[in-house]
Each structure stands twice: as structure tokens, then as C-alpha cells.
Amino acid sequence: MIKNSLYLKSTIPLLLLGISSFLLFTRFIADEYRLQHERFIDSLVDNVITSVSISAEVDASRENLQRVLAALSSNSAIQEIMIIAPESLDIVASKRLFIQKSSLLNPGIIGKEKLEELIHFKSQLSDKVKVIYHHDENWYALSWLYLVDPEIRRLRAYYFWIHIDSTQHQEKLNQRLESFTFNFLIIISIMVGLSFWLLHYFVTSPLTKIGVTIRQGLPIPKDIIKQQGGDVIAKVAGSYNKAIKQAQERAEQLEKTRHYIDGITQHVPVLLTYVDIEEKYRFANQLYCQLFKLNEQEIVGKTVKSILPVDIYDRIKDHFFNALKGNETAFEIDVTIDGVQKYLITTYTPDFTHDGHVEGVFACIEDVTELKNSEQQLATYASEMEFNNWALEEAKEQAENASKAKADFLATMSHEIRTPMNGVLGMLDSLKDTPLNQEQTEQIDIASRSALSLMRIINDILDFSKIESGKLEIDINEFDIVKLIKETATSFAKQAHDKNIALILDIDEITLPIIASDSVRIKQILTNLIGNAIKFTESGEVIIRAHYVYAQEHQTPQIKFQISDTGIGISQDKCNLIFEHFSQADTSTTRQFGGTGLGLSIVNKLCELLGGEIVVKSKLGLGSTFIVTLPLSSKSIENQQVQHSIIHDFTAKHFHFVEHNSSFLQACEHTLSKFDIAVHKHKHIHMLELEIAKLNGEQLSSHFYVLSWSLENSHDIDRFVSLHLTNTVTLLPFNTSISSHFKQADFKQVKYCKKPCTLLDIVHVLKQGSDNHINDLPIVQPKDYTRLFKHILIVEDMPINQIVATQMLNGSVEHLDFANNGLEALTKLKEHKDNYYELILMDCLMPVMDGYEATRRIRKREAGENNQYIPIIAMTANAMNGDKEKCLDAGMDEYISKPLIKEDLIALLERFSL
């Protein structure tokens, strides 16, 4: 019973503990009461002896001692009391022998046993003052007592013997012991009972419930765990619940895994089976069953020999037995089942136990019938493909040759077109330096513009070719974007003026002008867009806007250009077409306005190369706006002085504008509003004069005036400027002379800007003084070039180019010699003494020996040792990407492309003349 009962197992130790505690504590109390009893006897004896000693000090006579002892005997605990002489054992005084002398040795006095005990303990008084002993359930005390003998009047020692009856005291102690024992037993019983209840409530009962729950395989209820608080049972129960939950999760996972495995094995596109060591099937998937047109129940448990046809079994049994020996086996077999031939790749994998024995074989069979059939078809196609590959290789070679021929054609055409263009532009440039009448000058200008237009077309074609071949390179550098925009816009000022088109710059929002990008390509983009805007606009305006864009989605700042015009516009369905090469929105525009249709295509490609984009917004007949957005370096606009700081220190409070374009006024007003400067617009100068007439002199100091020059109001403007020289800026057409416009005002003191200009240009002129003008083009005087070299050798096979070079270098070189090819150049260098020629201008493509080979031979000292390092400048019509590098690799020092520009050629020679 105890063995099977958790309650008894847990309560018996507690019960034994209670009993042991009761016995031990009772024994302790009994010993304590015994000691109290002994202390009582000892105290009583001491009191009696003290009382006798005190009484005897006054009167030690026998009669007095008898009276004292009689008084002391009134204590019920004292049964007998005697004073005995030590030598004779005579009783000096006694409770019973009042005034009578007697000897202790007399029979019947105290009894034989008491006398023997007294005599026995008397011998111990030699070492002790007092002896208390227990005999026959009674207590006795024997002590020395020193009294003055009345007869001899000397101090004498006596025995003092007391017989004490402690029965009453003992009974009281026993009653107290019994009462305490009873109370203690009750307390122990209550504690044991409470412990039993607590043990039952908190231990045995929960454990019993937990045991029942565990036997049922269920989780332990939360109320049991909550009842236990945080004790060990609660932790064990929690751990059990966690374990059973994990077990359930593992069971579910195993069930899912089994489901997955079943799904995979049943639907995998291979035949799977398992055969044990007795050659019996233990598993077969659907494909395996379908192969033999059986279900799984018809296969599992059967032997391999009973399922497979005899011929197939005979062919696979050796492989199967080899796998049973522990060797993985793979083989290919073709079988015929129900008249259908199949090709199977079979793999037998042994199934090893933990001790290394084979208990079965996994069989994986892949049906490769379709693959085999495909291989046969591929074999059939192989011969055909071999022929086709040969044809493709030939086509590829032809395409590569065509591509190379295209590149060679472009390079050749570039050279062949630039060579005569060099003669045309060179001769036209030379003619301009000769005395000409007005008609001849206009004719030469027309010829020059036509030649330059042709060069732009050639350059467009070359740029397009470079972009298409991926050879156009981007060169990132730091430059002033505001200056670049102004220079580009100014180059179109005459063209815009001739068509009576207002060219407006709205770029004052660019407060930090230095950026990092490709300045050449940005200028090319702006040139194309501004040129198109002016070309396709008959009247109205062309506005050039630029500002920075700071967007969260971009890590670096961007710059946005907007080129807007009031021209012919583009229909919505043609807006994407214009960015395709050789395309325009309307083919009739090609006939009306000219052009190759490459400009916008090149702009689009350049924007992509710079990491940006271009979009167009347009309505047919209302004009177009082209928007270009380009990314900049994050450091592009750092550590620069803000351009608007010039307005911060300006004293102006009012700006008056007379007869200005509305778009220009809007741009100025937008900037001035940021600085709390009032803007006043006047249609006529007389209206301005009426308004300022109301102001006094002090007020006029904060008013500034911006006048747009017009021929019909020139006299009024001249008069107004003469009265307000300090505070007035006049905006003049780009091609006018200041001296011809002002008669009343001193033209040397007049402040003016040439169009197109910005508000910042106007403020700059107002602050700096009259001798600082914006966009003022100096009067061109014929240049008197200083002689740079004494002897130069020009290697050029084209006579007209020799003439052009001669005229361009006239005055800069004292003597020119010519060689028609590289071989003649080597000969001339050898004929003259060393250092005769100071520089060579070398064409690259020439008959007999080209410039590349001639340069390499000069560098190899074949033209003399002192000519090895002579400066050689390539002077070629080749302008394709890589041509400059080719020249430098050959050993040339510099490169200049044809057609030659006189200023560029002279500037290049000046570098080598230093």
C-alpha cells in the first residue's frame, strides 16, 4: 500500500518527524524539571544552613540550637534536621531530640541504611563544604557547620545533616510536566495536521491530478499551474506543457514532412521504389505502378520476380544483388512493356542500418525515352546545323566587314569633306582680311555661314556615328555654368535679332555657378536646343531657364534647363518621334527649315550619357518647351560664394522697367521680390517721368531704371539717361555701338548691357560704374600677329591646303617649306643643317608615306639626331574618336583638326614658341 501511495510516502516522514520532535522536546522538558528540583533542594539546604549560622552567632547553646531547628522543621519539606559532633557522632541538636543528648549511632535514630549513607558521604566532606545525595526516593544533605562551643568558647566544626521530603514539590513539577506535554502534543498534532493538509493541497493532490493528465497524454490545466504559483511543481508542469507542445509541433511537422515526402515521391517525374533484402517491394510510387499498370496494393509485399517480366528481371538481377552487397549501381536499360519501347536510367542505392548492414535497396528509375528520341532528332539536325553555322559565320564576317566599312567610310568621308572645307573656310577667312566693298562682304558672310552650316551637319553625322558605336567619351570638369549659358545664348543673339525674336535669359536662380560635368557636351546640348528654338520660331520669344533641383529621391543635386519658344510647336503624337535619328515632326519642315534630323537624337543620347533625361512639352502652333535634367557631383555647388549676395548690399528699394518683354519682366520680378524690392512697369518713358516727378531728391536715390532701347523712342531715352546717368541702365541690341545711340548723354558715362542679359548683370553694372559693361563686344581690329618661328616645314599633299596654311601663317612665320608626303619630309630634314626647322605641321593621310610613319621614323633619328625631338603638330581632317590618340601614339606632340581656324592655329603655335 505504501509503495503505491504517494500520499503515504510523503506523509510518513512528516509524521515521524513530529513524533521525534515530541519525544525529544518532552525529554528536554523532563531534564529541565529535574534540574529545577535539584536546584530547589540545593536552595533549601543553603537557606537552612544560613539560618542556623546566623542564629548560632548570637547564642550557640544547645537549647537555642534546638529551638532554631524546631522552628526550621516547621517547613513541611524538612523531615529531619540534626547537628552532629564529628568525632563522636553525638547529636548536638535535632528536630526530634529536644533538650536530650543522644548519639547517631544509637539504633532507631535514623535507620541503618540512612546511617551507612551518611557515614559514606561524611568522608567526602574533607574536600567539599556540602554534599547532597539521593537515597531511597529521598534527598539528604550533609554539610559543615562552624559554631562557638559554649563550654570551651572556641569555634568548632559540626556536621549539619538534613533529610528533605520533596514529594510535594515533585508532584507540582510532574503536574506542570504533564500539562506542558499535553499542550505540546496538541500543538504538534495541529502542526502535523496542517502540514498534512498543505502537503495534500499543494503537493499530493496537484501531483495526482498531473499524473492523471499525463497518463491521458493531455496538457496540464492552467488552473493547476496557477494554483501552484511559481514553485517547482508549477515549473515542472510548465516544462511538461512546453515539452508536450513541442512534441505536438514535431508530430505535426513530421506529419507535414510525411505529406511533403508522399507528395514529392508520388508526383516526382521519376519512378521510385524500395525493395527489402528478401526482394519484396515495400514502397512504389504512382509512376512505377503506372509502368506495369498495377496499383500500390498489388505491388507492395510482392517479390520483384513476381512483378517484373522474366526478361527484364534477368537483366537487372545482377545489378540488384550488387546493390544488396553495399555498392551503389547505375545503369541504362531499354525495355519493351506492352509493345512500347522505353529507355530507362536506373540507380540502385543501398539502405544501410546503423551497424552497417544492408536491409534494402532504393531504386530510382528515370524514363529518358523522350530524351533518347530527341538525341536521335538532334543527330539528324547536326549535319543541317553544321551547314547553318557555316552560313552564320560567313554572315557574321560580312556584317563585321560591313560595320568596319561603315566606320572606314565615315572616317574617309570626314577626311575627304574636311580637306576641301579647310580650303573653303581658309580662303574665305583670308578674303575677309582684304579690302572689300559692302556687297562683297555680305557675299563672303553668306558663303562663310553656308560653309559653317555644312560643317555643323558633318559634325552632327560624326557625333551620331560616335554615339552609335559607343566611342563618345564624357569628360567631367569644373566650369561656370552661368558663363557657359550666357556665351551660348550670345552666340545666337544676331540670329535672334535678325528674326526679331526676343532672346530671354532666366538663370538668376543659379546662385552657385561652378558645377562639375562635361562642359563641352552641355554646350552642345544647349546649342542644339537654342538653335532649333530660333530656327522654328518666326516671331515672339525664346526663353532660356536654368535652376538647381534638390529632390529626396536623388542623392546628388541636379540642374534643369528649360528652352521655351513661341514657334510652330509639335503635335502630341509626334513628340516622341523627334528624338529618333533622321526624323522630324513634319517632313515638310526639312524642306522649309533644313537640317538632318540628327540634332535632337544627339541631344537625347548626350543626356543619357550624362545620366540625365530630356522631355518635351508642346502644342501645335503654340510653341515648345524642351526640359533637360542632368545630375551633378555632390561637391559641385559647395564652398562657393552666392551670386545673389551682390543684391543684398544694393541700396535699391524700387526698380522701374520701361518697354520690356513680359517674360523678362517676370524673371526680374521673381528675383527682386525675394529682396523686398518693388518693381514698377511702364509702357512708355513719359509715364516713368510723370511718376518720378512726384519724388524728391532723397527719395530718388533709392530708385533705379532699366530702359529697353527702341529706335522710335531713342531721343526720349537719350534725354532721360542724361538726367539719371547714375541710376539708369540701358539694354542695347547686341550689334549696336554705344556712341551712335547717345547724343545728349555722355556715352562714356552711360551704363548699359547688351542683350541677352540677366538681372544680376544689370545690378552688377549699376554697382560697378560706367566703365563696366556686360556683353559689350569690342570693335574687331585686324590682328597684327607677331613672328613666332623662322622656319616651319608643312607636310601636306593638298595644294589648296598649302595655300591656306601659307595665308594663315603669313606674318607669324618668316619662311615656310612644303613637302608633299612623309618621304619628302624626311629628305628635306636631312638636306638642311641641324635645327633648321623649328616645327613641323604634319598631315596624317598622304600618298607614298603617311604622317604616322614619317613621325615614327623622325623619332627613330632617321631624319638626323638633332631632329629626333622636333615639335610635330598633327594637322588632319580625321575627326573620329581615337584619331588624336593615334597621332600622339605615333609620336606627335599635338593635334589640330581641319578645317583650320586661324586663331586656334596661331594660339597653338604660340605655345610651342615659348
Secondary structure as UniProt FT lines:
FT   TURN            2..4
FT   HELIX           6..58
FT   HELIX           62..72
FT   TURN            73..74
FT   TURN            76..77
FT   STRAND          78..84
FT   TURN            86..88
FT   STRAND          90..94
FT   TURN            98..99
FT   STRAND          102..103
FT   TURN            104..105
FT   TURN            107..108
FT   HELIX           112..122
FT   HELIX           123..126
FT   STRAND          130..135
FT   TURN            136..137
FT   STRAND          138..149
FT   TURN            150..153
FT   STRAND          154..164
FT   HELIX           167..199
FT   HELIX           200..204
FT   HELIX           205..216
FT   HELIX           222..228
FT   TURN            229..230
FT   HELIX           232..267
FT   STRAND          271..276
FT   TURN            277..278
FT   STRAND          280..284
FT   HELIX           286..291
FT   TURN            292..293
FT   HELIX           296..299
FT   TURN            300..301
FT   HELIX           304..307
FT   HELIX           310..324
FT   TURN            325..326
FT   STRAND          329..337
FT   TURN            338..339
FT   STRAND          340..352
FT   TURN            354..355
FT   STRAND          358..367
FT   HELIX           369..432
FT   HELIX           438..468
FT   TURN            469..470
FT   STRAND          477..480
FT   HELIX           481..491
FT   HELIX           493..498
FT   TURN            499..500
FT   STRAND          501..506
FT   TURN            508..509
FT   STRAND          514..517
FT   HELIX           519..535
FT   STRAND          540..549
FT   TURN            552..553
FT   STRAND          558..565
FT   HELIX           572..574
FT   TURN            575..576
FT   HELIX           577..579
FT   TURN            581..582
FT   HELIX           587..593
FT   HELIX           599..609
FT   TURN            610..611
FT   STRAND          613..619
FT   TURN            620..622
FT   STRAND          623..631
FT   TURN            634..637
FT   TURN            643..644
FT   HELIX           645..648
FT   STRAND          654..658
FT   HELIX           662..672
FT   HELIX           673..675
FT   STRAND          678..682
FT   HELIX           685..692
FT   TURN            693..694
FT   HELIX           697..700
FT   TURN            701..702
FT   STRAND          703..708
FT   HELIX           711..713
FT   HELIX           714..723
FT   TURN            725..727
FT   STRAND          728..732
FT   TURN            734..735
FT   HELIX           738..741
FT   TURN            747..749
FT   STRAND          752..754
FT   HELIX           759..768
FT   TURN            770..771
FT   STRAND          789..795
FT   HELIX           799..808
FT   TURN            811..812
FT   STRAND          813..819
FT   HELIX           822..831
FT   TURN            834..835
FT   STRAND          839..842
FT   HELIX           851..859
FT   TURN            860..863
FT   HELIX           865..867
FT   TURN            868..869
FT   STRAND          872..876
FT   TURN            881..882
FT   HELIX           883..890
FT   STRAND          894..897
FT   HELIX           902..913
//
